Amino acid sequence: MQVQILCSESSHCIVIDEVVVRWTDGVESGVEVTRISPESAAALSDYLITQYPPEAPAPAYALSPFSYN
């Protein structure tokens, strides 16, 4: 099926040409994108990074936080 995502910040719509529904749970579902244009893929990536920014990496310790020096 085709999916269209309307971005709330603008009237821009991201079109995903084809997805396959892989699971459902009530009103939630998971889909696999099987066909998308390069332009839509870039727009979707930008949208997802804006809405769900990557978590900061865990700090690296020179010594283990569990060492007793």
Salt bridges, closest charged atoms under 4 A:
GLU18 OE1 - ARG35 NH2 3.99
GLU32 OE1 - ARG22 NH2 2.52
